[in-house]
Amino acid sequence: MDTSAADPTPGVDDEDAVDESADDALEHEYDIALGDVIRTERVIRKLSRLALASQVGMNAKTLQRIEGAEKPATMKQLYRIARAFGVTPGALTSAADQKVGIE
């Protein structure tokens, strides 16, 4: 059986893999920016990570992972965090957009 011509991922060519890799990198860059925005807003409001996490109904480790871009925030989490800050989720994502150069 000749495996030299076999495609390692059926239905996905090399160009698609490159595009996906670039998308993953951009998504991670955005997660970093959004985590920075959340951390900055939390610090400005003089909230500990534990205090904010308790206020929005998550554990402090989850918030730490969001702020550190280890885990992207869900829409529900983003909404709750924004409400705790007295802003809209759009205000947080707009600030992240500016950090990564999306206008």
C-alpha positions as CSV (number, residue, x, y, z in Angstrom):
1,M,0.0,0.0,0.0
2,D,1.4,3.4,-1.0
3,T,1.0,5.9,1.8
4,S,3.2,8.6,0.3
5,A,0.2,10.3,-1.3
6,A,-2.1,9.9,1.6
7,D,-3.4,13.2,3.0
8,P,-2.9,13.2,6.8
9,T,-6.2,15.1,7.3
10,P,-8.8,14.2,4.8
11,G,-10.6,17.3,3.5
12,V,-8.1,19.7,4.8
13,D,-5.3,21.0,2.6
14,D,-2.1,22.7,3.8
15,E,-3.5,26.1,3.1
16,D,-6.5,25.5,5.4
17,A,-4.1,24.3,8.1
18,V,-2.0,27.5,7.8
19,D,-5.2,29.7,7.9
20,E,-6.4,27.8,11.0
21,S,-3.0,28.3,12.7
22,A,-3.2,32.0,12.0
23,D,-6.7,32.1,13.3
24,D,-5.7,30.3,16.5
25,A,-2.8,32.8,17.0
26,L,-5.2,35.7,16.6
27,E,-7.7,34.2,18.9
28,H,-5.0,33.7,21.5
29,E,-3.8,37.3,21.1
30,Y,-7.4,38.5,21.6
31,D,-7.8,36.3,24.7
32,I,-4.6,37.9,26.1
33,A,-5.9,41.4,25.3
34,L,-9.3,40.7,26.9
35,G,-7.7,39.1,30.0
36,D,-5.5,42.2,30.3
37,V,-8.6,44.5,30.1
38,I,-10.5,42.5,32.7
39,R,-7.4,42.4,35.1
40,T,-6.9,46.2,34.6
41,E,-10.6,47.0,35.3
42,R,-10.5,44.7,38.4
43,V,-7.4,46.4,39.7
44,I,-8.8,49.9,39.0
45,R,-11.8,49.0,41.1
46,K,-9.6,47.7,43.9
47,L,-11.2,44.2,43.7
48,S,-9.2,41.1,44.5
49,R,-9.5,38.2,42.1
50,L,-11.4,36.3,44.8
51,A,-13.8,39.2,45.4
52,L,-14.7,39.6,41.7
53,A,-14.9,35.9,41.2
54,S,-17.4,35.5,44.1
55,Q,-19.4,38.5,42.9
56,V,-19.8,36.9,39.4
57,G,-20.3,33.3,40.5
58,M,-17.1,31.7,39.5
59,N,-14.1,30.4,41.3
60,A,-10.9,32.5,41.6
61,K,-8.9,30.0,39.6
62,T,-11.3,30.3,36.6
63,L,-10.9,34.1,36.7
64,Q,-7.1,33.7,37.0
65,R,-7.2,31.5,33.8
66,I,-9.3,34.1,32.0
67,E,-7.1,37.0,33.0
68,G,-4.0,34.9,32.0
69,A,-5.5,33.9,28.6
70,E,-5.3,30.2,29.6
71,K,-9.0,29.9,29.1
72,P,-11.3,32.1,27.0
73,A,-14.2,33.7,28.8
74,T,-17.6,32.4,27.9
75,M,-20.3,35.0,26.9
76,K,-22.0,34.4,30.2
77,Q,-18.8,35.0,32.1
78,L,-18.0,38.1,30.1
79,Y,-21.5,39.4,30.7
80,R,-21.3,38.8,34.5
81,I,-17.9,40.4,34.7
82,A,-19.0,43.5,32.7
83,R,-22.1,43.8,35.0
84,A,-19.9,43.7,38.1
85,F,-17.8,46.5,36.6
86,G,-20.9,48.5,35.7
87,V,-20.1,48.4,31.9
88,T,-21.4,46.5,28.9
89,P,-19.6,43.5,27.6
90,G,-19.1,45.6,24.5
91,A,-17.1,48.0,26.4
92,L,-14.7,45.3,27.5
93,T,-14.4,43.8,24.0
94,S,-14.0,47.2,22.4
95,A,-11.0,47.8,24.7
96,A,-9.6,44.4,23.8
97,D,-10.2,45.3,20.1
98,Q,-8.1,48.4,20.5
99,K,-5.3,46.4,22.1
100,V,-5.0,44.1,19.2
101,G,-5.6,46.7,16.5
102,I,-9.2,45.8,15.5
103,E,-11.3,48.9,15.1
